[in-house]
Amino acid sequence: MALQILPYSVDHYNSLPELGVAKEQFDSAQVLDVLFTEIGGVLVKHHVENTLGIALLHNHFLLEPNEMLVHISDSAAVPWDTTSGAKELSDVKATAWRFTDQGLAPYEFAHAAAVASLDRHPIPSFLVDLAVILQKFKLSNILGLCSLGATSVDEPATMEFTEGRVNITLPFDIAPNDGSAIDAMWQFSSNSLSQPAQALLGNQAPENDLKVAKGACKMRCKGKPHAKRHLTKT
């Protein structure tokens, strides 16, 4: 049975934890083992690893009741008034979702962007399998789903950070960074898989290590820079 895609509600965004709290929840739940085995394995099993990634659920700043966070380019995301009647709102699509008891809830968006269509095969069956894993390990309030667009696992790193009520993305080597980065997004590659993930895939699994592009977020007093594109091997 397919998961229901819920209409947008600002509560689905504002009820997400701040970055520091999200990190504490992630650490206390010991998420990494599940992330690099069962979750990475199910992405590759359904052949959606180039379309969808896994996100650490957190907010950047609080939104007003009539707002949604919209990526207006590859380098900036800002709040948009959902009641403005602006024609641009007709070309806004969800780019990040969280799993709830009622279904899959969108919480971040992009304007005029190529994003994943969740009703296109094989994504519906993948969503059901991922929901089962998240529920099994009690991770539905910690990990969500994000659209990768045209992003490749081998692309250079970028840093996302928040100034006021604007989220800005810059090349990693020029972005502000004091070393306090927190992983916040994971993109898996079907080129290789870890041994535990191979057991989930059987003959479909290659023999090398799991290749993952990890995202990291950096905390400060106000605003939260995010290093989104760290390529590592696990």
Disulfide bonds with the S-S distance in Angstrom:
none
